[in-house]
């Protein structure tokens, strides 16, 4: 959860269902988090692709007041 809290300040909204967040290890890398019409968050980072969970999604949920 610390990584998520760290990147909350760096969230860049694209629209009301899409956000861009930085990588915690590579400052030149960003990832895209989206919210589907079924209210499911997804992220294009490797961690989410393999585990269906990542700190980028957690950061968006923190920013939205869901935690």
NORCORBEL-V409169 format. One record per residue. N is the residue number from 1. PHI is phi in radians with two decimals (NA if undefined). PSI is psi in whole degrees, -180 to 180 (none if undefined). NEAR is the number of other C-alpha atoms within 10 Angstrom. Layout:
N/PHI/PSI/NEAR
N/PHI/PSI/NEAR
This chain:
1/NA/-23/11
2/-1.11/-41/8
3/-1.08/-41/14
4/-1.10/-46/19
5/-1.10/-34/16
6/-1.15/-36/12
7/-1.64/-4/19
8/-0.95/-41/19
9/-1.20/-16/11
10/-1.80/10/12
11/-1.20/132/17
12/-2.02/110/13
13/-1.25/138/14
14/-1.71/-46/12
15/-2.70/-166/8
16/-1.32/-3/8
17/-2.31/13/13
18/-2.50/134/17
19/-2.41/151/19
20/-1.96/133/18
21/-2.30/151/23
22/-1.42/157/18
23/-1.29/149/16
24/-1.45/-16/15
25/-1.91/-22/7
26/-2.30/105/8
27/-1.10/-17/8
28/-1.56/-9/8
29/-1.73/135/11
30/-2.21/161/14
31/-2.28/154/14
32/-1.93/126/19
33/-1.90/134/23
34/-2.22/154/20
35/-2.03/119/16
36/-1.38/169/11
37/-1.14/-19/8
38/-1.54/9/6
39/1.16/35/9
40/-1.94/127/9
41/-1.46/142/19
42/-2.36/157/19
43/-2.41/150/23
44/-1.64/13/14
45/-1.37/160/20
46/-1.07/-40/12
47/-1.05/-44/13
48/-1.20/-40/16
49/-1.03/-38/12
50/-1.52/-32/9
51/-2.06/-9/8
52/1.05/31/13
53/-2.74/140/16
54/-2.81/165/20
55/-1.27/-19/23
56/-1.16/-46/33
57/-1.11/-42/24
58/-1.07/-39/20
59/-1.10/-41/26
60/-1.12/-43/26
61/-1.14/-36/15
62/-1.13/-47/15
63/-1.08/-33/16
64/-1.45/-1/9
65/1.37/22/8
66/-1.50/-7/9
67/-2.10/none/9
